[in-house]
Amino acid sequence: MVMRFLLNSGLLYLRMIPTEAGQLILSARNIHKYYGALHVLQGVDLNIHAGEIVSMVGPSGSGKSTLLHILGTLDEPAEGEIYLKNKELHTLKGKYLASFRNKHIGFVFQFHHLLPEFTALENVCIPGWIAAKSKTAVEARARELLETLGVGHRMENKPSAMSGGEQQRVAVCRALINSPDIIFADEPTGNLDSANAKDLHQLFFELREKFNQTFLVVTHNEALAGMSDRVVRMQDGKIQV
């Protein structure tokens, strides 16, 4: 572990950062993707370790979101291998892949994608219910997360009664409900004002400290990228080294 001192709201605080010696969580090897004749990803390799917050940056069209979706098993590579804690994700198909994704991977997107007919508590519980966990245990975990993330007072509210920042925090709770190995976040602050974006940035680091949560974040937000443990820069379908 190494130490970093950060200035936040006028206060200097210390944050512990995992080094390359940490447990390898995710490994991608020689990832290629084509859309017709367009070679979107050109032999990408990437390793992410436990507790890291890694930001992926680059111009539009560089392949950031495509890579994120492939690593999160929402899309398939044309070539390459993906391992999550030594599980060969590229070999999983159908219901086996869906079940593994639900239990081991969390997602936060630019738009929260909360189901409008359900309360905040119900939205957070859904992945746990899909995983066939105890209803009582899932609800207790969801309540704890909502309180921890500062939206406990919104448990019984539907998304339409919440602010954008509150909805995104509920979406983060939903991503955490099954204690995933990694959370993939695709432009998570892109639909938030600057104050809520700053709050969400800080929240990721608080979750890392509390749960040793690992994040891979696609972002155009230079402030978030600058706070991250490591920045991966994409250009023309490749990681710049």
N, C-alpha and C positions, 0 to 999 in steps of 0.2 A: 504494500500500500504506500502511496505517496500522499503528501498533504498539499492542499491548495487553500490560500486565503482569498476570500471574496468579499467585496464591498457590496452590501445590500441594504438599501434604505438608510445609509449613513452608518451602518454597523459593520464591523469587521468580524467575519466568522470563519471557522475552519471546516473544511470538508475533506473527508478521506476519499481517495480515488483508487480504484483497483488498478493493479499493474498487469502486464502481460502474463505474469505468473499465475493469475486467477484461473479458475476453472473455465475451460472452453465450452461455451453454451451453443454457439451457432457457427457452422463452417460451411461456406459455399465454395465450390470448385468449378472453374471453367464454365460459367453460366453463359449460355447463348440464347438469344431470342430474336425471332424474325417476325415482322408483319409484312407479308408479301415479300417484295424484294428488299425491304428496309431491314438492315441488320441493327436491331435496337440495342442489344447487349452483346458485347464482343469479348467473350472469355473472361468474365468477372470472377475474381477470387475475393473472399471476405471472411474474416474471423471476428467473432465478438465474444467477449469474456463476461463471466458472471458479475453483475453489479455495474457494468459499464453503461454510460449514457453516450451513445454515438449519434452524431448528426450527419446526415447525408445532404450535401448541397451541390448545386450546379444549375446551369441554365435550363429553361424549359426545353423539353425534348431530349435531354441528355440521358434519360433512362432511369432516373431516380425512382419514380413511382412504379415503373414496370419491375424493377429489381425488388422493391419492397413487396409487391404483390406476389412475386415468385417465391421469395423467401418465406412469406407468410402462407404459402400454399393456396393462394387465391387464384393463381395462374400457374401454368406449367412451362418450364424451360424447354427449348428445342434440344439443348444438350446441357450436360452438367450434373453435378451431384450436390445435394443439400443435406446436412446432418444437424439435427437438433439434439444435443446431449447424446450423441452417437446413434440416434435413430435415423435411418435412411429415409428421409421424407420423400425423396424422388421415386421411391418404390411403392408408396402407399397410394391406394386408389379408393374411390367411392366412399362407402360408409365408414371404412377404416380410417381414411384420411380425415373425413369430417369429424369423427369422434376424437382423433388425436388433436386436431386443430382446436376443437372446443375446449379440451382439457389442458392444453399446454401453451397455447398462443392467445394473446390478447391484442385487440385492435382499437385504435382511436383514430378517427378520420376528421377531416376538415369540418364536415357536417356531422352532427352527433348521431343521426340515424336512430334516435329513440322512437319507440312505437307510440304513436300519439294517444292510443286508446288505453294505455297502461300507466299506472303511477310510476314515480321514480323508483320506489322500492321494487315494484314488479319488474320494471325494465332491468334493474340490476340483477334480480334473481334468475331471469330467464336462462342464461347460459348454465347456471348451476342445476336448474330443473332439467334442462336438456341432457346434462351429464348424469341424470338419475341419482343425484345426491339427495340426502335427507332434506325434506322440505323445511323442517325446523332448523337444521344446521345452516342451510343456504340463507334462510331469512335472517338468522342471527348474524351471519357473516356480512350480509348486505347492509343491515342496520349499522353494524360497526364501521363499515367502509364509508357509508354516507355521513356518519358523524365525524369520522376522521378527516374527511375531505371537506367538511364545513357546509354540507347541504342536508344535514339531518332534519332540519325543519321543513324540508321539501319532500319528505318520504311519501306522503299521501297525495302530493300534487302531480297532475299530469304535465307533460312537457310544455303545453301552451301557457301554463301559469308560472313558468320559470324564465329567468333571464338567459341570454346566450351563454354567459359564463357558467351559470348554474347547470344548464343542460350539458355542457361539456364536462363538468365535474362528475355528473351522474354517468356520462359515457365512460369516463375513466374508471369509476367504481365498477361498472359492468365489465370492463376489460380485466379488472383485478379479481373478480369474484371466484374464479377457479384457480387462483394463485399460479398464474402462467409462468413458464420459464422465461419468456420474453414478451414485451409489448412492442408492436409495430405501430408507429404513429405517422400518419401521412398528412402533412401540413396541419397539425392540430390547432394552431393558433390563427390559421388563415381566415377564419370567419369571426374573429374576436377583435374588439377594440384593444388599444395598446395596454390599458390597465389590466384587463382580463387576460391578455396574452402574457404579461409579466407574471401574473399570479399563477397561470398554468405552468410556465417555465419553472417557477420555484417549487410548485407542487411535485413535478417529476423528481427533483432532487430530494425532496422530503420523503417521497415514496421509496427512493433508492436507499435512503438512510434507515427507514423503518422496516422495509421488507427485503432489502438487498435486490430490489427489482431492476431488471435489465431492460433498456430501451434502445430501439433503433428509430430515429426520428428523421423523416424527410422534411426539410424546411427551407424556405427562402428567408427566414428571420435570422439575420446575422447576430442578433443579441443572444438568441437561444443557441446558435451554433458556437458562439464564442464562449458560452458557459459550459459546453459539453466537454467530456473527458477526451474525446477524439472527434475529429472532423474528417469525413470521407468525401472527397470531391470527385464528382462525375463529369465527364466531358465526352460527348460523342460515343456513348455506350461503353466507356471504359472508366475505371478508377484511376485518377491521376496520382502518380507516385513521385 
